[in-house]
Each structure stands twice: as C-alpha cells, then as structure tokens.
Amino acid sequence: MVLRPVLWLGLAYITGELLAWAIPEVSAGMILSGAVCLGIYGAFGMTFGKWGRLRKIKAADLAVFAVLPLFFLWGCLNFYSAMSWEMDSDDTLRKKIEEGEVGTTFVGTLERTEEKTNSWYFFMSGCEELSEGQILVSIKKTELDIPGTDFTPGDILSVSGEPELFAPPGNEGGFNEWLYYHSRKIRARIWADQVSVLKESASVLEIGAKNLRLWIRDGCQRWLRGSSAGITLSMVCGDTSLMDPNVDLLYQKSGISHILAISGLHITFLGMGIFQLLRKLRLPAKLCILSGMGAVIVYGWFTGMASSTGRSVIMTLISLGARWTGRTCDRKTALVLAALILLVPSPLMITQPGFLLSFAAVGCLMLCPEEQGSGPLPQDKDNSGTKRSGAKKRWLWDGQRVLDFLKNHMISPIYVTAGMFPVLSGCFYEISMYSLIINLAVIPLMNFVYPAMLVAALTAPLAGHAGFFLYRFIEGILGFYEALCRLSLKLPGAAMITGQMSVPAICLLYGIFGAGAVFHHRARPAGARKKPVFLAAALCSLLCGICLLLAPQRPQHMTVTMVDVGQGDCFLLQTPDGKNILVDGGSSDEKNVGKYTIIPFLKARGVRSLDAVFLSHMDEDHICGVEEILSSSVWPSSWGGDLRIPGSVEIKNIIVSRTAQNDDGYEKLRRLCDPWKTVCAAASAGEELSFGDVKIRVLWPGEEMSDFAGDKNDLSLVLHIFYGAFDMLFTGDIGASVESGIVGQMEAWGISGCDVLKVAHHGSKNSTEDYFLSHVRPKIALISCGRDNFYGHPHEELLRRLEMAKCKTYVTSWDGELIIETDGKYIKTVVWGQGDRYNRKRR
C-alpha cells in the first residue's frame, strides 16, 4: 500500500497551484502534459520500491495513481479560476466606479484594526456597494484624529471617502498590492474622510479580546524599557504598533525576523504546554487534549490567524487529535494537510512570502535525518538499550557527547536555511549570510524568553515592581539578540543582494539542495558507519547551490530600462560586462520613491553597486530617490559605529553638470556622499566618459553657461550614449529654447540622429519641437510621467509631433516599466507588465 497517500495527493495539488502561478500563459495542453507526467512518475514509484526493486501493486496503489493527476489538475484549475474571478470582479467594480454607480458613503461591519506608523487600517466586510469581500479603510492620523483603540471588531461603521482599487506593480521588485490584498480577500480601499459608529459591537469575545490587547499593551509600555516593549507585544499578540523600525531592520538584515511572527514555536509551546501541564495534574487525557486544542484555536484567533499561525494551529490540532485517537501523528502529512486546508478556499494565498517561508522552513526541517530520528543527548545505556542502574549523567562534561550533540543540532538549521534561501531570494532579493549561526544562538533561548514574555505581558499591570527580575531577564535576552545582530552585520558579506531568481533557477536551486539532502541521507544509513564520500557530496551540493544563489546577474545584451517612478525620471543602463549606470532617480508625486520603487527595482535586478549616477539637474523629481539610496545606507546611531548597512546599494560616482554645482541641492547631495567616499564629479559639453563598451558624451550645458539666468531646466545635463551601432539621447528637462544649441553640439560630434530619445520634461508641449525631431530622427520615444498628473503630461500636441515623426512612443503612465535590449545593432523593446497575464489585465 502507498505510504502517506494524503501527502502525495496534497503535494500534487500544491504543485498544480505553483505551476499556475509561475506560468500565467500555460495552455491546457501543458497542464494535461504535466498531469500525465505526474501520473507516470506516480506509477513508477508504485511499481518500483526502494532502490528500484519491483513491488506488488495493490488496489490502493491504483486508486492513488488514478487520483494523483486529478489533484494536480485541481490545483491548476483552482488557482486559475480564483485569479480569473478576482480579475473579473475587479473589472466590474472599476466599471461601476467610473460610471458613478458607487457613492462615497459605505456601511459595513468592522472585522479588525491595525495600527501603522502614520495611519490606521480598518478592515470592513458587508459593504455591498463595493464587493463581496472585505474593504480596507485607510485613516491618516494627520487628517483624522480617530484613535483606533476606540473601535471594536463587530461595530457597524459608516465611512465616507473615495473608493480606490488596488494597483499592480509598475516595475520589477515592486510591491504587488493587488495580489497581496486580493489573496486576503480584500478587494478595495477607501481613503476615509469621516468614520462614525452606527451600532456598537455586542460580541463579548471581541470586547474581551480588545480589552486584553489594551491590557497587554499598557503593561508592556509601562514596565519594559526601550525596544523590549514593542518586541514583546509583537511576539505575544502579533501587534507591531510599538515596534522600533531600527530594531525591525536589524532583525531583518540578520535573518531572525521570523521570531517576531506568531508561528509554530509560540503555538506549539502554548498548546502542548497546556496539555502536558494538565496531564501532570492527573486530569483525564481527553480533557487535557480538548483544553490544548481550545487554547490553540483561541490564541490563533486572538493574534489574527496569519498564514504561519494558521499552519501552526492546524498542525498542533492534528497532533493533539492523534493523541485523542491513540495514533502517531505523521508530521509530513500534517504539514501538507495544513497547506490544503489553507489553500483550497484561498488559492491565492500561495503567492504570499509568509506562506512560502513558513511551509518551506518546516518542510525542509522535516527532511533532516537528525530531526526525524534524533532526540536529546543520549543517556548511559547498556547494549540492550536499557538504562544502567546507578549510571551517572556524565554528558555535561563528556566532550565527545557534547560535540555529537552540537553537530546533530547544527544540521537541522542548515536544512531550514537552505530551504528558505530560494524563497528569500525570489521575494526579497537578498539573504543574510550569517543567519544560520545567529539562529543557533537565538532559537534555543526562545524556549526561555517566550514563556517569560507571555507571563510578563499577562501579569505586568498587576505585578508591577514585583516582576522586576522577570522584566530585566527579558530585556537582557533581547539585548543579547541585538548585540549579536549588530556584531554579525559588521562582518563582511553579512547581507548579500541576490536579485530576483527566475522560476527555472529556483527549481534548479531546490534540485541542487535536494540532491545534497539525498547524499546526506545516504551518508548515514541506520546501523552503519558514516560514509565520508556522501558527506563530501552533500557539502559540495550545498556550496554549489550557494554559489548559484550569489552569482552576479548580468544581462546577455545591453539593456536600458525606463523605471516607472510616477512624475519623475529614472533610467538604468546595464551592460554584459557588469556595468550599472543610473540616469536620474526621483519623483514628485510618489513618496519615498527611493525606498519603495528604485531600491527594490535595483535589488530585483541584482544590482549591488552603481558604477555611476548621472543627474540631469537638482530638481526633486530627478534626485530625491538617489538621496534616499545614499541615506538608506546610513548605519543607525542606536546600533553604534559608523558603517554601511549590509545589503544596501553602493554608489561609486555621481556626475552632475558644472552649472549644477552652484545649486543648493548639490551641497545636500555632497554631504550625503561624504561618509561613503562616493565621488561627486562634474562634466560639461565636449567631454566623453567610458564605462566598458558604453561611451557617454556630454552635449549640454557648456562651462560658459555657469552665469545663465534663464530657466534652470534648460541647464539639464544632456547625454548621448552609444553602444556599438546603438545610440540614445537623454535630454533631462530642457526646453525648446536650447534645442538648437544641442543640435549644434550633435553636428560638432558628427551625430546624425539617434535610435532612442528620452523625451524632455516628461512629455511637455514646450519641448521636443519639430525642428529638434527632424535632426534627431528617433525611432523610439520614451516619456516618463505620472498617472493623472497635475500637469497633464504627456501633452497631446507633443504626442502628435512624435506621431508625425513616426516614433514608436512608450509612456510609463500607460505602459509601466519599459526595457530596451540591444546587441549594439538590433533593438528589442519589452513592456515588463505585458509579460505577465495577471499583471497585464490589471493595467
């Protein structure tokens, strides 16, 4: 009979969902082919047992063989149907909003609240005017003085404000808020102008939970010092409102941010702890099991039931249920069953990093042979396995036993880390190189600090000063965590940017790590001596996987990417020999464009350093993102020292025009450059710079224009970039009055035209005149501007001129990120969002 049939059927379903997510354009033929291949693989596995030996097929084997492809198809179709339904409902709601069928006042039931740094998030259901799911009500603290703690889940609210649909990312690396919120069945946002309670909640549970949260929050704030209050509140309640951003960043960069989330450690400790405590009191076994189950369910609900929490709750319930029936709980089957329970009603949940990290970490942990078969340190036993009477516990000072214990307990973190690396690279584009070592010290201490936090959070308001030693113990452990993290970040290569790995690369990486796991299992067969050959092969597989993960990402051809930064400019040039050049980087309508758009884009591309940043002029919509890149590298003063934050993008050179050196913005920029020894240089018309095979000529402005009294936009740095036979012209924000001078410079350099033109001033009608176009003769025109911007860019007059010049025009407000690839002769344009059917439909 097939071992663990639920496990294999569940894996087939999950594989189907992953395929549907990874390949949006997959055809019915591909799905059926995958199902057939899976069926053949299943038949092979049932026909041949361990080491390829033939085995007798039973009726149960045939049943699983027949159902296996069906579960695979079910996973594919369930994901596709859920995605299609979400997109269709989104289109319907958009049409209603555009036609004025949706008003500005909405009534619904409050489900939960979340406090952010500058706003409150209210999640409401039952708003029939908008959708069948939930809606997000965003309340800015600066505009509405409404304490979220005054509201209770279950309240009937009336909200006034403009509805808005969630948008897909405009660039690589961007946050996909559409997919994130729709995977949680939240389908629209309201920017609240007014919020009022029509009917207060009558739920005793909700009122009690709210009061308990406030009780815990007040106690943590009053009796725990510094960042300890926010960490304790996050680990006990899942509430991050008091979390220090610097500590959050410190934990994230060090690879231990998982301890801040409610996960298996917390749930298992609570559920199994209550069960074992009651058993020691000699209460009936089934009463103890029911008590543990009830505590786990209530705690999961109390903390918000995130995906990792849901997994832990389900697996703990299955484990306790197995005790009820007197059977052994198979953890692998419990893990897959938990995934099925979460994914079948909400297929899009599989796209969320929290879900992937939680299941990848636990799944890889279960593959570890030490985790499957090892227990605590061995005790003195005779040859029959019976503990010798009168034997002393010598292991505490037995060096060999301690060494064996440490080796056994270092293997499982390696499995977990290897399983999480591909997900971290695919979702966050960087990994912590020393997270394995740090977690070896952090995780064992959690068995002591979490119970202390739980007791302190529940009793601090009553215990007061009586809990002094308990509070100092918590602060001491957390202080040790911070010191350890700070120390690790001072080591070279503490955090490495990996870039966004493709689906085939992730599959290859898991294949390499999987081969290493097989070698490791073969290296230590039961009852036999370890085989060093297989151990060496396992180690080589691990090292090969890490090398693949950290390998620099370089394009095969030169690429020019127009990044969608809203009303601003940002272009990235990448060459096959590893040169990275940024031209401008800022926005006037997107807040923190560097933090939320440019830096994630650079990390997704695997850019660890920028060889040069050219700034056309000192306006905010061209430089603010570059300033954020520089300032985000600053080591917080609370961490001590004066170092660069690991995993930040390095800027080697910043180049501006000589006329820009007189601008006040240049002095601010130079001060940001000083700590990192970034070179600030100036260039003027007539100079040429080389970056490998890329040549950059400066056409404008000249040194003689330093006393220019006209529009500063006319002093924008104009660059002519050529690579082989390909060339491109960057024009900054110049106006029509200086275009004749630029044409003169082009003629002086012998430049007869260009393949690609970056249209000046975001598509303003006051630049790029017919005279200029007749000399430049571009084949492709690029316009960077924001959606529904105040200036009306791009202007219709300009678009008509480009059309008359027979230019193929791309606009970020229409197309999002645009990629131009060239081998120096041929040109290929790719609209990034058009490569994803899910994204394309949303734009």
ZAMARGU-4260 file (C-alpha; in steps of 0.2 Angstrom, whole numbers, plus 5000, padded with zeros to 4 digits):
<rodrens>
0) 5000/5000/5000 | 5006/5018/4996 | 5013/5026/5011 | 5006/5043/5016 | 4993/5045/5002
5) 4987/5061/5008 | 5005/5068/5007 | 5007/5063/4989 | 4990/5069/4984 | 4992/5086/4993
10) 5009/5088/4985 | 5001/5085/4968 | 4988/5099/4972 | 5002/5111/4978 | 5012/5108/4963
15) 4997/5112/4952 | 4995/5129/4960 | 5013/5133/4959 | 5013/5129/4941 | 4998/5140/4938
20) 5006/5154/4947 | 5023/5153/4939 | 5017/5151/4921 | 5001/5163/4918 | 5001/5159/4900
25) 5001/5140/4902 | 4990/5131/4890 | 4978/5117/4893 | 4990/5105/4884 | 5004/5110/4896
30) 4993/5106/4911 | 4987/5089/4904 | 5005/5085/4899 | 5011/5089/4917 | 4996/5078/4924
35) 5002/5064/4913 | 5020/5065/4918 | 5015/5066/4936 | 5004/5050/4933 | 5019/5041/4925
40) 5030/5046/4939 | 5017/5040/4952 | 5016/5024/4943 | 5034/5021/4943 | 5036/5025/4961
45) 5022/5012/4965 | 5029/4999/4954 | 5047/5000/4960 | 5051/5001/4978 | 5066/5006/4987
50) 5082/5005/4977 | 5072/5001/4961 | 5066/4984/4967 | 5049/4978/4960 | 5035/4978/4972
55) 5017/4971/4971 | 5004/4984/4966 | 4988/4984/4977 | 4971/4991/4973 | 4975/5006/4985
60) 4990/5010/4974 | 4980/5010/4958 | 4967/5022/4967 | 4981/5034/4972 | 4989/5033/4954
65) 4972/5037/4946 | 4968/5052/4958 | 4986/5059/4958 | 4984/5068/4941 | 4967/5074/4946
70) 4974/5083/4961 | 4987/5091/4950 | 4973/5097/4938 | 4963/5103/4953 | 4977/5114/4960
75) 4980/5122/4942 | 4961/5125/4939 | 4958/5131/4957 | 4971/5144/4956 | 4966/5149/4938
80) 4948/5151/4942 | 4951/5161/4958 | 4963/5173/4949 | 4950/5175/4935 | 4936/5178/4947
85) 4946/5191/4956 | 4951/5200/4940 | 4933/5200/4933 | 4926/5206/4949 | 4939/5220/4949
90) 4934/5225/4932 | 4916/5225/4936 | 4920/5236/4951 | 4931/5248/4941 | 4917/5250/4929
95) 4904/5254/4942 | 4916/5267/4950 | 4920/5275/4933 | 4901/5276/4929 | 4897/5284/4945
100) 4887/5269/4952 | 4897/5269/4968 | 4894/5283/4980 | 4906/5290/4994 | 4897/5283/5009
105) 4899/5265/5014 | 4892/5255/5029 | 4899/5239/5035 | 4905/5228/5049 | 4922/5231/5057
110) 4932/5215/5056 | 4949/5221/5064 | 4961/5235/5065 | 4979/5238/5063 | 4990/5252/5068
115) 5003/5259/5057 | 5016/5272/5060 | 5006/5286/5051 | 4989/5278/5049 | 4976/5266/5055
120) 4969/5252/5044 | 4951/5246/5047 | 4945/5230/5038 | 4927/5230/5035 | 4915/5217/5027
125) 4897/5218/5021 | 4899/5233/5010 | 4888/5228/4996 | 4891/5244/4986 | 4909/5238/4983
130) 4912/5220/4984 | 4908/5203/4992 | 4924/5203/5001 | 4932/5215/5013 | 4937/5233/5010
135) 4952/5242/5018 | 4949/5259/5026 | 4964/5269/5027 | 4964/5283/5040 | 4978/5295/5040
140) 4982/5301/5058 | 4987/5318/5052 | 4970/5321/5044 | 4958/5312/5056 | 4961/5312/5075
145) 4952/5295/5077 | 4960/5283/5090 | 4958/5265/5083 | 4958/5258/5100 | 4940/5266/5102
150) 4933/5254/5089 | 4929/5236/5092 | 4928/5222/5079 | 4909/5219/5076 | 4905/5238/5076
155) 4894/5244/5062 | 4903/5258/5054 | 4898/5272/5042 | 4914/5278/5032 | 4914/5292/5020
160) 4928/5293/5007 | 4934/5290/4989 | 4935/5272/4984 | 4951/5265/4975 | 4956/5249/4968
165) 4972/5241/4971 | 4986/5243/4958 | 4998/5230/4951 | 5017/5234/4952 | 5024/5246/4939
170) 5041/5239/4940 | 5051/5223/4944 | 5053/5222/4963 | 5038/5232/4966 | 5026/5228/4980
175) 5011/5219/4971 | 4997/5226/4982 | 4984/5220/4971 | 4989/5202/4973 | 4993/5204/4992
180) 4976/5211/4996 | 4966/5200/4985 | 4974/5185/4992 | 4967/5190/5008 | 4950/5193/5000
185) 4952/5212/5002 | 4946/5220/4986 | 4946/5239/4988 | 4952/5253/4998 | 4944/5269/5005
190) 4953/5284/5010 | 4942/5289/5024 | 4937/5307/5027 | 4925/5303/5041 | 4921/5287/5051
195) 4907/5285/5063 | 4899/5271/5073 | 4881/5267/5069 | 4880/5252/5081 | 4892/5246/5094
200) 4898/5228/5094 | 4888/5216/5106 | 4901/5202/5105 | 4908/5198/5122 | 4923/5189/5114
205) 4928/5204/5103 | 4926/5216/5118 | 4936/5205/5129 | 4949/5202/5116 | 4951/5221/5113
210) 4952/5225/5132 | 4965/5211/5134 | 4976/5218/5120 | 4975/5235/5128 | 4979/5227/5145
215) 4995/5219/5137 | 5000/5234/5128 | 4999/5246/5143 | 5008/5234/5153 | 5022/5232/5141
220) 5024/5250/5138 | 5025/5254/5157 | 5036/5240/5163 | 5048/5236/5149 | 5061/5248/5143
225) 5067/5253/5126 | 5063/5242/5111 | 5058/5227/5123 | 5040/5233/5124 | 5037/5233/5105
230) 5046/5216/5103 | 5036/5208/5117 | 5020/5215/5110 | 5024/5208/5093 | 5029/5191/5099
235) 5014/5189/5111 | 5000/5197/5102 | 5006/5199/5084 | 5004/5218/5086 | 5019/5228/5078
240) 5012/5245/5083 | 5026/5248/5096 | 5040/5240/5086 | 5056/5251/5084 | 5059/5252/5065
245) 5078/5251/5068 | 5076/5235/5078 | 5064/5228/5064 | 5078/5232/5051 | 5091/5225/5062
250) 5082/5208/5064 | 5078/5208/5046 | 5096/5210/5040 | 5102/5197/5052 | 5089/5184/5047
255) 5080/5182/5063 | 5064/5192/5060 | 5054/5176/5060 | 5054/5176/5079 | 5043/5192/5079
260) 5029/5182/5070 | 5017/5171/5078 | 5022/5154/5072 | 5025/5136/5077 | 5036/5140/5091
265) 5023/5150/5100 | 5008/5139/5096 | 5016/5123/5100 | 5023/5129/5116 | 5005/5135/5121
270) 4995/5120/5115 | 5007/5106/5120 | 5012/5115/5136 | 4994/5116/5142 | 4991/5098/5138
275) 5007/5092/5147 | 5004/5103/5162 | 4986/5097/5164 | 4992/5079/5162 | 5005/5081/5176
280) 4989/5086/5187 | 4982/5069/5183 | 4967/5076/5174 | 4958/5065/5161 | 4968/5064/5144
285) 4954/5069/5133 | 4950/5084/5144 | 4969/5089/5143 | 4968/5087/5124 | 4952/5097/5122
290) 4960/5111/5133 | 4976/5111/5122 | 4965/5112/5107 | 4954/5126/5113 | 4969/5136/5119
295) 4977/5135/5102 | 4962/5140/5092 | 4958/5155/5104 | 4976/5161/5103 | 4977/5159/5084
300) 4961/5169/5083 | 4967/5182/5095 | 4983/5185/5086 | 4975/5187/5069 | 4977/5170/5061
305) 4991/5174/5048 | 4996/5160/5037 | 5011/5155/5048 | 4999/5155/5063 | 4986/5145/5053
310) 4999/5132/5049 | 5004/5130/5066 | 4987/5129/5073 | 4981/5116/5061 | 4997/5105/5064
315) 4995/5106/5083 | 4977/5102/5082 | 4981/5086/5071 | 4995/5082/5083 | 4983/5083/5098
320) 4969/5074/5088 | 4981/5059/5085 | 4984/5058/5104 | 4965/5058/5106 | 4964/5043/5094
325) 4979/5034/5101 | 4988/5035/5084 | 5005/5043/5079 | 5005/5059/5071 | 5014/5060/5054
330) 5021/5077/5053 | 5024/5077/5035 | 5006/5073/5031 | 5000/5086/5044 | 5010/5099/5035
335) 5003/5095/5018 | 4986/5094/5026 | 4988/5111/5034 | 4993/5118/5017 | 4977/5110/5008
340) 4966/5117/5022 | 4973/5135/5019 | 4974/5134/5000 | 4958/5126/4994 | 4947/5140/5000
345) 4960/5153/4996 | 4971/5148/4982 | 4980/5165/4980 | 4987/5163/4997 | 5001/5153/4989
350) 5008/5169/4982 | 5012/5176/4999 | 5030/5176/5006 | 5024/5172/5023 | 5015/5157/5017
355) 5030/5151/5007 | 5043/5154/5020 | 5033/5146/5034 | 5030/5130/5024 | 5047/5129/5016
360) 5056/5131/5033 | 5045/5117/5041 | 5045/5106/5026 | 5064/5106/5025 | 5066/5104/5044
365) 5056/5088/5042 | 5068/5081/5029 | 5083/5082/5041 | 5088/5065/5047 | 5093/5072/5064
370) 5076/5079/5066 | 5067/5063/5061 | 5077/5051/5072 | 5087/5060/5085 | 5082/5065/5102
375) 5090/5073/5117 | 5108/5069/5122 | 5110/5050/5124 | 5110/5044/5142 | 5121/5029/5148
380) 5113/5013/5142 | 5119/4995/5141 | 5120/4986/5125 | 5102/4981/5126 | 5096/4999/5126
385) 5091/4998/5144 | 5097/5012/5156 | 5110/5006/5168 | 5105/5007/5186 | 5116/5019/5195
390) 5123/5027/5179 | 5129/5045/5181 | 5124/5058/5169 | 5141/5062/5163 | 5136/5070/5147
395) 5138/5088/5153 | 5156/5086/5155 | 5159/5072/5142 | 5167/5082/5127 | 5163/5070/5114
400) 5145/5068/5118 | 5143/5087/5118 | 5152/5088/5102 | 5140/5075/5094 | 5125/5084/5101
405) 5131/5101/5094 | 5134/5093/5077 | 5117/5084/5077 | 5108/5101/5081 | 5118/5111/5068
410) 5112/5100/5054 | 5093/5105/5055 | 5096/5124/5054 | 5106/5120/5038 | 5091/5112/5031
415) 5080/5126/5036 | 5091/5139/5029 | 5094/5130/5013 | 5075/5128/5011 | 5072/5147/5014
420) 5086/5154/5004 | 5077/5152/4987 | 5061/5160/4994 | 5070/5174/5001 | 5079/5177/4985
425) 5063/5176/4975 | 5053/5188/4986 | 5065/5200/4995 | 5081/5199/4983 | 5093/5197/4997
430) 5099/5185/5010 | 5108/5185/5027 | 5124/5175/5026 | 5126/5173/5044 | 5108/5169/5049
435) 5112/5151/5052 | 5125/5155/5065 | 5114/5168/5073 | 5099/5157/5074 | 5109/5143/5083
440) 5110/5155/5097 | 5093/5164/5096 | 5081/5149/5094 | 5086/5139/5109 | 5084/5155/5120
445) 5067/5157/5113 | 5061/5142/5124 | 5065/5153/5139 | 5061/5171/5134 | 5044/5167/5126
450) 5037/5160/5141 | 5044/5174/5151 | 5036/5187/5139 | 5019/5178/5140 | 5019/5179/5159
455) 5025/5197/5159 | 5013/5203/5146 | 4998/5195/5156 | 5003/5200/5173 | 5014/5216/5172
460) 4999/5228/5176 | 4996/5218/5192 | 5013/5213/5197 | 5021/5230/5194 | 5038/5231/5203
465) 5036/5213/5209 | 5041/5207/5191 | 5057/5217/5191 | 5068/5202/5188 | 5057/5195/5175
470) 5057/5211/5165 | 5076/5213/5167 | 5078/5195/5161 | 5068/5198/5145 | 5077/5214/5142
475) 5094/5205/5145 | 5090/5192/5132 | 5083/5204/5119 | 5099/5215/5122 | 5109/5200/5119
480) 5100/5197/5102 | 5103/5215/5097 | 5121/5214/5101 | 5123/5198/5092 | 5114/5205/5077
485) 5125/5221/5077 | 5141/5211/5078 | 5136/5200/5063 | 5131/5215/5052 | 5149/5221/5055
490) 5156/5206/5047 | 5160/5206/5028 | 5146/5200/5017 | 5133/5200/5031 | 5119/5203/5019
495) 5120/5199/5000 | 5109/5206/4986 | 5105/5191/4975 | 5092/5198/4963 | 5075/5190/4958
500) 5078/5172/4953 | 5068/5166/4939 | 5057/5150/4941 | 5069/5139/4932 | 5083/5145/4943
505) 5073/5142/4959 | 5069/5124/4953 | 5087/5121/4949 | 5092/5128/4966 | 5080/5117/4975
510) 5086/5102/4964 | 5104/5105/4970 | 5099/5107/4988 | 5088/5091/4986 | 5102/5081/4979
515) 5113/5087/4994 | 5099/5080/5006 | 5099/5064/4997 | 5118/5062/4998 | 5117/5067/5017
520) 5104/5053/5020 | 5115/5041/5011 | 5130/5046/5021 | 5122/5040/5037 | 5112/5024/5035
525) 5104/5016/5050 | 5116/5004/5059 | 5131/5008/5048 | 5146/5019/5048 | 5145/5036/5041
530) 5151/5037/5023 | 5163/5052/5020 | 5161/5051/5001 | 5142/5055/5003 | 5146/5068/5016
535) 5158/5077/5004 | 5145/5076/4990 | 5132/5084/5001 | 5143/5098/5006 | 5148/5101/4988
540) 5129/5102/4983 | 5126/5115/4997 | 5141/5125/4991 | 5136/5124/4973 | 5119/5130/4977
545) 5125/5145/4987 | 5137/5149/4973 | 5122/5149/4961 | 5112/5160/4973 | 5126/5173/4974
550) 5131/5173/4956 | 5131/5190/4949 | 5116/5193/4937 | 5121/5201/4921 | 5111/5203/4905
555) 5116/5195/4889 | 5114/5211/4880 | 5115/5229/4885 | 5098/5235/4892 | 5091/5252/4895
560) 5076/5251/4907 | 5064/5266/4910 | 5058/5264/4928 | 5040/5269/4932 | 5043/5282/4946
565) 5027/5292/4943 | 5031/5311/4939 | 5049/5310/4938 | 5064/5301/4929 | 5074/5286/4932
570) 5084/5275/4919 | 5095/5261/4922 | 5109/5255/4910 | 5116/5238/4911 | 5130/5230/4901
575) 5135/5212/4898 | 5152/5216/4907 | 5143/5221/4923 | 5142/5240/4922 | 5127/5248/4930
580) 5123/5266/4926 | 5108/5276/4933 | 5102/5292/4924 | 5092/5302/4936 | 5081/5295/4950
585) 5067/5304/4958 | 5048/5308/4958 | 5037/5322/4963 | 5021/5313/4966 | 5027/5296/4974
590) 5033/5297/4992 | 5049/5288/4997 | 5051/5283/4979 | 5069/5278/4983 | 5064/5266/4997
595) 5048/5259/4989 | 5052/5259/4970 | 5070/5262/4965 | 5079/5252/4978 | 5068/5236/4976
600) 5070/5238/4957 | 5089/5238/4959 | 5089/5223/4971 | 5077/5213/4960 | 5090/5216/4945
605) 5104/5210/4957 | 5112/5227/4957 | 5124/5228/4971 | 5133/5244/4966 | 5131/5258/4953
610) 5146/5262/4944 | 5139/5280/4940 | 5124/5290/4943 | 5121/5305/4931 | 5109/5318/4937
615) 5102/5330/4924 | 5099/5344/4937 | 5095/5346/4955 | 5075/5346/4955 | 5067/5334/4967
620) 5059/5324/4953 | 5076/5319/4947 | 5087/5317/4963 | 5076/5313/4978 | 5077/5294/4975
625) 5096/5295/4974 | 5097/5304/4990 | 5086/5290/4998 | 5098/5277/4991 | 5113/5286/5000
630) 5103/5290/5016 | 5096/5272/5017 | 5114/5265/5019 | 5117/5275/5035 | 5121/5264/5050
635) 5108/5270/5063 | 5116/5279/5078 | 5107/5267/5090 | 5117/5252/5083 | 5134/5260/5087
640) 5149/5263/5075 | 5149/5271/5058 | 5147/5258/5044 | 5137/5255/5029 | 5121/5244/5031
645) 5124/5227/5023 | 5114/5224/5008 | 5112/5242/5003 | 5116/5248/4985 | 5133/5256/4984
650) 5135/5272/4973 | 5153/5274/4967 | 5152/5290/4957 | 5139/5304/4955 | 5141/5315/4940
655) 5132/5332/4938 | 5134/5347/4926 | 5146/5360/4931 | 5132/5373/4932 | 5123/5362/4945
660) 5137/5364/4957 | 5130/5381/4961 | 5113/5374/4966 | 5109/5372/4985 | 5103/5354/4981
665) 5121/5349/4976 | 5128/5354/4993 | 5115/5342/5002 | 5119/5328/4990 | 5138/5330/4993
670) 5135/5329/5012 | 5126/5313/5009 | 5140/5306/4999 | 5154/5311/5011 | 5153/5296/5023
675) 5154/5283/5009 | 5168/5291/4999 | 5156/5292/4984 | 5165/5303/4971 | 5155/5319/4966
680) 5161/5324/4949 | 5156/5337/4936 | 5155/5337/4917 | 5152/5349/4904 | 5149/5349/4885
685) 5163/5341/4875 | 5168/5328/4887 | 5167/5309/4884 | 5167/5295/4898 | 5169/5277/4895
690) 5161/5263/4905 | 5167/5247/4897 | 5159/5246/4879 | 5147/5260/4883 | 5153/5278/4878
695) 5144/5293/4885 | 5146/5310/4878 | 5140/5326/4886 | 5132/5338/4874 | 5125/5351/4886
700) 5127/5363/4895 | 5144/5371/4892 | 5155/5379/4905 | 5151/5396/4898 | 5133/5394/4904
705) 5138/5395/4923 | 5130/5413/4923 | 5114/5408/4914 | 5100/5417/4921 | 5085/5408/4912
710) 5075/5393/4917 | 5086/5380/4927 | 5078/5366/4917 | 5087/5372/4902 | 5104/5368/4910
715) 5099/5350/4911 | 5113/5338/4908 | 5111/5331/4890 | 5119/5314/4887 | 5122/5305/4871
720) 5125/5286/4875 | 5131/5274/4862 | 5135/5255/4862 | 5141/5248/4845 | 5129/5255/4832
725) 5115/5259/4845 | 5113/5276/4852 | 5102/5285/4864 | 5099/5303/4869 | 5094/5309/4887
730) 5088/5327/4887 | 5083/5330/4905 | 5070/5344/4907 | 5077/5355/4893 | 5065/5367/4884
735) 5063/5372/4866 | 5074/5387/4868 | 5091/5377/4869 | 5087/5363/4857 | 5096/5372/4843
740) 5111/5373/4854 | 5110/5354/4857 | 5108/5351/4838 | 5124/5361/4835 | 5133/5350/4848
745) 5127/5334/4839 | 5133/5341/4822 | 5150/5345/4830 | 5152/5327/4836 | 5146/5321/4819
750) 5130/5313/4827 | 5117/5312/4813 | 5102/5305/4824 | 5098/5293/4837 | 5089/5276/4839
755) 5080/5281/4856 | 5075/5298/4863 | 5071/5301/4881 | 5058/5315/4878 | 5062/5330/4888
760) 5052/5337/4903 | 5040/5322/4905 | 5031/5325/4888 | 5029/5344/4890 | 5022/5353/4874
765) 5036/5366/4877 | 5050/5355/4872 | 5054/5342/4858 | 5049/5354/4844 | 5048/5348/4826
770) 5065/5356/4822 | 5073/5346/4835 | 5064/5330/4830 | 5069/5332/4812 | 5088/5332/4817
775) 5087/5319/4830 | 5075/5307/4820 | 5072/5294/4834 | 5064/5278/4831 | 5058/5276/4849
780) 5052/5289/4861 | 5052/5287/4880 | 5041/5298/4891 | 5042/5296/4910 | 5027/5304/4919
785) 5014/5300/4932 | 4996/5294/4930 | 4983/5308/4930 | 4997/5320/4935 | 4993/5339/4938
790) 5002/5345/4923 | 4993/5334/4910 | 5009/5326/4904 | 5011/5320/4890 | 5003/5334/4881
795) 4993/5330/4865 | 5002/5342/4855 | 5019/5333/4859 | 5011/5316/4855 | 5005/5322/4838
800) 5023/5328/4834 | 5030/5312/4839 | 5017/5303/4828 | 5021/5314/4813 | 5040/5310/4816
805) 5035/5291/4815 | 5041/5287/4833 | 5035/5272/4842 | 5031/5281/4859 | 5031/5272/4876
810) 5024/5281/4892 | 5026/5275/4910 | 5009/5281/4915 | 5002/5269/4901 | 5014/5255/4900
815) 5024/5255/4916 | 5042/5249/4916 | 5050/5248/4898 | 5065/5238/4894 | 5076/5240/4878
820) 5088/5227/4874 | 5102/5228/4861 | 5117/5219/4855 | 5124/5235/4848 | 5115/5233/4831
825) 5097/5226/4834 | 5084/5233/4846 | 5071/5224/4856 | 5058/5233/4867 | 5049/5224/4881
830) 5035/5231/4891 | 5038/5222/4908 | 5020/5222/4913 | 5014/5214/4897 | 5025/5198/4901
835) 5013/5193/4914 | 4994/5190/4910 | 4989/5193/4928 | 4998/5210/4928 | 4993/5215/4910
840) 4975/5213/4914 | 4976/5224/4929 | 4984/5239/4919
</rodrens>
